[in-house]
Structures are given as structure tokens and as C-alpha cells.
């Protein structure tokens, strides 16, 4: 049996030393839990800026190594929370958009939020708004989401506050949605029958260059208007995928055909890549639009000299190899407070459930540590046993190993066909699957204090190995739908009864 990786991919590393100047004005960052914002904040800190973040879910920033950052709970559509966040701010980054919003009126929602933000900025005395939008010729047909990105820029500028708007196409960086789509399509499909959009021209830009523009903008407080930014190369999406294949030593054949567009492409991307349909839709629809820099004045106004596609690609792959990915497209995706999240991180599929428990964190953690063995699994135990039997029939470990102790665990202990990989008493338990799988799997439980009780978060991770791995994951999802929510409910009940 192939030995699985030690842990799921690591998250954000600490970047640079913080030499914050208390005399500098505060800079506000919205969208700090997202892909761009999560990388911009540590760079602002490293440059000595005072940073404040507006976040709908401040707890998502609790694990970031951002000393001195003030986090204000709130939303860009709520003037009251915006007023608190904008107090004393001179420049504010607007890095919020409705990518993945499936509502039919998402364009109006985007515009309303941007206008509310701009109006509150005007009232608060903010001197400039910094915004990252999307490339695309306004005079030509654009996808709904590309059009929305540009309409947001117009809405931000509608109240008189100066706006510096950067417009970019595909961002090449570890964890970006467009890069992950290209990466997984290229890696998993030796022969691709693609729609004609594969021949659309694009001017990709490296994530480091995007961040450099956003950071340098603070040094030019008088600049406003639209600045189009792109890398050195103008490529078709076909050339980008073949470039990725070459960098990875892969031989790929791409055949453009009149494939029904865009619905079939969206479903295919949803199946083959980690990008879910809600996010794949706007990405794929935008591929029919040529996105290249038409006005290169950013090269005159800023010192940034963007790199070429190959260099940006090499840096992204290096980050992946080093498990040093700071943020991903999934970082800022919202999930219901008591709901079910099904998502991915760098090709790592995961399903998350979380609930508030009216019991001390210690009682919740004890319930998690008592899973398996003779006590069985508190939800769908017969399915767990059936899965163990199938594993044993195919030469795996099955459920026969049980546990060393009915309640106590330590790192390295077997728990049926799992093994304890990480254990932080009172807060974290991670089990690594040792059953036969077309990939690698983990089951993780995290507990943290919340009010008078605790928050229990349960996450199932799966790293698929090729197409068989993807087929396996989606084939077991129907069983997950009641096993994993049922397990969280059972652990909640046990902890509350014991606590």
C-alpha cells in the first residue's frame, strides 16, 4: 500500500517582518478572507502599514499570523458596520465580488454593495478606493461576471470618491481558481476535446505582480482611473495548458471542436477539476471573451515589471511543491453557520460540517476521542462496517483492528481503519485512513470555545488519485449526506449529555 502524505496541504506561511509605523493612517482591506486579500494583508504589514480588515466571519482570520491587524465584524452591504470599519481610514481596498453567486440578480447585488461601500467611504472622509476588477473590452460582448466586475468599478466611482481600478485577466498563482482549473484539466486529461474558447486570447499575470501593483498603489495617492495590468505574454488558453504540460513533463493533445457551449464545459470542469459548478460557470463563460491589455499606461505609472507566463507558472509550481500555498480560491467561500460545506483546497476535496454545542470544549473533545472500536460509529455504523468488510475483502485492513483504549487516544493509535495522525488535547484530532483507496483520506475534528459552549467542526479530506479517485469521491457523496451530519449531531448530543 502506498504511504499517504503526512498531512493535508499546509496553509498560510508567515511573510516578512512586521515594522508597523504607528504614525501611518489605517488602511482598510475588505475581502481579507479571500484569495487576493489574504495575501495582500501580510505584505501591507511587512511594508509597515497599519491594517484593518472588515470580515463577515472574523473567526476565519483567527489563525492568521497578522500581529497588530484590527478585525471589524461586518459586511459591505451594512452601512453601520462599514462606518465602524472606515473610521480614520484614508485608503480602502475593495476586494469583494459575487463570483460563484448563483442568484439571477447577482449583478444588481454587486452594484448595490459597491455603491453602499462608496457612499459610506464618502461620509467617512476616505480619500481613495482601490479596486481589482477584470479585463474585457466594454464595447464587446462580455460574460455576465466580467460585465459585473466592471460595473462594480463604475458603482464605486459614482459617489465622487476617487477610485484606482486595476483590471486583470487570468491570475497565475498557486491556489487561484483559473490556475487550478488549467492545472487539473491538463494533468488529468491526456487528450482534450475542447470548445472553441480554447483559442481565445488572454494576457495572464502572476499573482506576485498583482500584489505588487496593489501594494505600490498606496505610494501614489493621486492616481485614479482604470489601469489595465497583464503579464509579458499574450497566449491562447490552449497555449497556456500546453505550457503547463511542458513545465510538468506531460504530453497532451488538445483538439478544439464545436462542443455545446458553455453548459457542457461547465459540467465537465465541475467533474474533472476541484472547481465547483457555481464557480466554474462564470470562469468558463468568461473564456469566450478576449482579455488583453489595450492601454499599457500602468507600465509608465508604476515600477512593477510583470513577469512572463513561464516564470509565473514556475513560481506557482514551486509553491505547490513546497506546500507553501498562502491562500486558495476556496479560502473565502461562505458556508452556513450550522451547515454543510463541500469544497476543495489545492485539489484536496473536503466536506465540512459544524455545530454549536452547549457543553464545555473538553466534553466535546472527549466524545470525539471515543469514536470507533467496540462502541462503533454513532451514525451509519452498518455502513462503516460494510466499508470495512469491502476493504478487508480487497486486501485492506478493514475494521478488525479496533482501538487500543476505548476512550484514550495518542498519536499513532489505530482506530479501526484509521490511524491517529495528529492530536492536540482539547482542540484537534486528525485521523488518516489506511483503507485501500484511489487516493488519500483524512477525518478531522476541531473544537474551540464559543460563547458558553463550544464549536465542533468535522472535516473529511480526500486527495483523489486521477479519475478513479474523483469517481470514488462522487460515488460515496450520497452516503456522506447522512453519515457525517448524523455523526456531528450524535457527538453534540453525547457531549451535552455528559457535560
Residue, then its C-alpha position, 0 to 999 in steps of 0.5 A: x500500500x502506498x504511504x499517504x502524505x503526512x498531512x493535508x496541504x499546509x496553509x498560510x506561511x508567515x511573510x516578512x517582518x512586521x515594522x508597523x509605523x504607528x504614525x501611518x493612517x489605517x488602511x482598510x482591506x475588505x475581502x481579507x478572507x479571500x484569495x487576493x486579500x489574504x495575501x495582500x494583508x501580510x505584505x501591507x504589514x511587512x511594508x509597515x502599514x497599519x491594517x484593518x480588515x472588515x470580515x463577515x466571519x472574523x473567526x476565519x482570520x483567527x489563525x492568521x499570523x497578522x500581529x497588530x491587524x484590527x478585525x471589524x465584524x461586518x459586511x459591505x452591504x451594512x452601512x453601520x458596520x462599514x462606518x465602524x470599519x472606515x473610521x480614520x481610514x484614508x485608503x480602502x481596498x475593495x476586494x469583494x465580488x459575487x463570483x460563484x453567486x448563483x442568484x439571477x440578480x447577482x449583478x444588481x447585488x454587486x452594484x448595490x454593495x459597491x455603491x453602499x461601500x462608496x457612499x459610506x467611504x464618502x461620509x467617512x472622509x476616505x480619500x481613495x478606493x482601490x479596486x481589482x476588477x477584470x479585463x474585457x473590452x466594454x464595447x464587446x460582448x462580455x460574460x455576465x461576471x466580467x460585465x459585473x466586475x466592471x460595473x462594480x468599478x463604475x458603482x464605486x466611482x459614482x459617489x465622487x470618491x476617487x477610485x484606482x481600478x486595476x483590471x486583470x485577466x487570468x491570475x497565475x498563482x498557486x491556489x487561484x481558481x483559473x490556475x487550478x482549473x488549467x492545472x487539473x484539466x491538463x494533468x488529468x486529461x491526456x487528450x482534450x476535446x475542447x470548445x472553441x474558447x480554447x483559442x481565445x486570447x488572454x494576457x495572464x499575470x502572476x499573482x506576485x505582480x498583482x500584489x505588487x501593483x496593489x501594494x505600490x498603489x498606496x505610494x501614489x495617492x493621486x492616481x485614479x482611473x482604470x489601469x489595465x495590468x497583464x503579464x509579458x505574454x499574450x497566449x491562447x488558453x490552449x497555449x497556456x495548458x500546453x505550457x503547463x504540460x511542458x513545465x510538468x513533463x506531460x504530453x497532451x493533445x488538445x483538439x478544439x471542436x464545436x462542443x455545446x457551449x458553455x453548459x457542457x464545459x461547465x459540467x465537465x470542469x465541475x467533474x474533472x477539476x476541484x472547481x465547483x459548478x457555481x464557480x466554474x460557470x462564470x470562469x468558463x463563460x468568461x473564456x469566450x471573451x478576449x482579455x488583453x491589455x489595450x492601454x499599457x499606461x500602468x507600465x509608465x505609472x508604476x515600477x512593477x515589471x510583470x513577469x512572463x507566463x513561464x516564470x509565473x507558472x514556475x513560481x506557482x509550481x514551486x509553491x505547490x511543491x513546497x506546500x507553501x500555498x498562502x491562500x486558495x480560491x476556496x479560502x473565502x467561500x461562505x458556508x452556513x453557520x450550522x451547515x454543510x460545506x463541500x469544497x476543495x483546497x489545492x485539489x484536496x476535496x473536503x466536506x465540512x460540517x459544524x455545530x454549536x454545542x452547549x457543553x464545555x470544549x473538553x466534553x466535546x473533545x472527549x466524545x470525539x476521542x471515543x469514536x470507533x472500536x467496540x462502541x462503533x460509529x454513532x451514525x451509519x455504523x452498518x455502513x462503516x462496517x460494510x466499508x470495512x468488510x469491502x476493504x478487508x475483502x480487497x486486501x485492506x485492513x478493514x475494521x478488525x483492528x479496533x482501538x487500543x483504549x476505548x476512550x484514550x487516544x495518542x498519536x499513532x493509535x489505530x482506530x479501526x481503519x484509521x490511524x491517529x495522525x495528529x492530536x492536540x488535547x482539547x482542540x484537534x484530532x486528525x485521523x488518516x485512513x489506511x483503507x485501500x483507496x484511489x487516493x488519500x483520506x483524512x477525518x478531522x475534528x476541531x473544537x474551540x470555545x464559543x460563547x458558553x459552549x463550544x464549536x465542533x467542526x468535522x472535516x473529511x479530506x480526500x486527495x483523489x488519485x486521477x479519475x478513479x479517485x474523483x469517481x470514488x469521491x462522487x460515488x460515496x457523496x450520497x452516503x456522506x449526506x447522512x453519515x457525517x451530519x448524523x455523526x456531528x449531531x450524535x457527538x453534540x448530543x453525547x457531549x451535552x449529555x455528559x457535560 
